[in-house]
Amino acid sequence: MEQKNRRFIVAAIILVIAGAMLASFGRNLFGLRTPAVGLPEPSDSSQGPEGAPPDADRLQPVEVTVQTVTGVVATLARPESYYRELTVETFWDGGSSATQVQVWSDGGWSHSIQTLPSRVIRHDLTGEGTLYYWYDGSRQYETAPADSRSSDLAQHIPTYETVLELEAGDISAAGYELRGELPCIFVEVRSPELNLTHRYWVSVDSGLLVGAETLEGEILCYRMSAYSPVQTPCPPEAEFILPDGTLLHQVDS
């Protein structure tokens, strides 16, 4: 009898533990917010457990589809302080042009320097609700109201956060892709009424938009690429200074 009771107690303990594990798993599977997302390496899908990161057991792999991509992008975040370089190209029948852009971002301020195809250099400095812009060699500048998207628009790049506002029906394709050598989340949006296709590549590592394309029909008319390494935090020598010498922001050294 005593041995029978002991078996009953052991069985009850096992059931309690199993129930707790099931409840925990259920919360992770069906919870509205995912604490961590494991993003697979697009370049090597055969990597085994030995190549997994130390905290792989805490990550929940998520398949990127047109239904889930906005949720996956929502788990990413841009660095609060960084420097990077990018290229913006436009194409038309019989020609093209390219603009080289340097971007410093820190503490809610952004300073971009564009070398235009004409070799003219334009500065755009945004922060605290204002856009300041001027051209190299001038001490005069102009201002305009700014919001969280003004810095990207000044660089002539799309703001990938607009993906978060899309409905699944607006997205025609999604997944993981390599862009350059960077693992990225890929999103494609079609606008049939305008005959346009917009494509975005968001870096899994930095959370920054590193590639974008716009096609009119099957013809490429716009391309943005930023495959060089991102420097974070922003270098302390970065300047957030107006051409008249007014200092608007200083990076902490």
Disulfide bonds with the S-S distance in Angstrom:
none
